[in-house]
Amino acid sequence: MIKVNKEQNGSELYISLEGILDTPATPALSDALEGCYSGLTKLVFDFKDLEYLTSAGLRVLLTAQQEMDDIEGEMIIKNVSDDIMEVFELTGFDDVLTFGE
């Protein structure tokens, strides 16, 4: 189960995730992102309350990164736990995605 909190401030979109981002949860995140890229300059994901991430969640994040690249925007993932960072490192996504404070 995932809870997606979405807050937009002008051209910046802030999304915080609570729970588990797995196959059943990815449609909630995909729906939250659908149609939001136009006019964005910055997309920030806050993983402070994200407990678990699977390959299905990674696919949604990669798609978001590609969308932001297409519009020459910036995507940052912050507050990543050690366990979830290990998933990014094992999959090589730590070289593709940007992490911040």
Residue pairs with C-beta under 8 A, 6 or more apart in sequence:
1 19
1 20
1 24
1 25
2 17
2 18
2 19
2 20
2 21
2 25
2 28
2 29
3 17
3 18
3 19
4 15
4 16
4 17
4 28
4 29
4 32
5 15
5 16
5 17
5 18
6 13
6 14
6 15
6 32
7 13
7 14
7 15
8 14
8 36
11 39
11 40
11 41
11 42
12 40
12 41
12 42
12 43
12 44
13 36
13 40
13 42
13 43
13 44
14 44
14 46
15 29
15 32
15 33
15 43
15 44
15 45
15 46
16 45
16 46
16 48
16 49
17 29
17 45
17 46
17 47
17 49
17 50
18 49
18 50
19 25
19 49
19 50
19 51
20 50
20 51
20 52
20 53
21 29
21 50
21 52
21 53
21 54
21 56
21 57
21 60
22 52
22 53
22 54
22 56
22 57
23 54
23 56
25 56
25 57
26 56
26 57
26 59
26 60
29 57
29 60
30 60
30 63
33 60
33 64
33 67
37 43
37 67
37 68
37 70
37 71
37 73
38 71
40 68
40 71
40 73
41 73
41 74
42 73
42 74
42 75
42 76
43 64
43 68
43 73
43 74
43 75
43 76
44 75
44 76
44 77
44 78
45 61
45 64
45 75
45 76
45 77
45 78
46 78
46 79
47 77
47 78
47 79
47 80
47 81
47 84
48 78
48 79
50 81
50 84
52 83
52 84
53 84
53 87
55 91
58 87
58 91
58 93
61 77
61 93
61 97
62 93
62 96
62 97
64 75
65 75
65 96
65 97
68 74
68 75
74 98
75 97
75 98
76 98
76 99
76 100
77 97
77 98
77 99
77 100
78 99
78 100
78 101
79 101
80 88
80 99
85 94
85 99
87 93
88 94
88 97
88 99
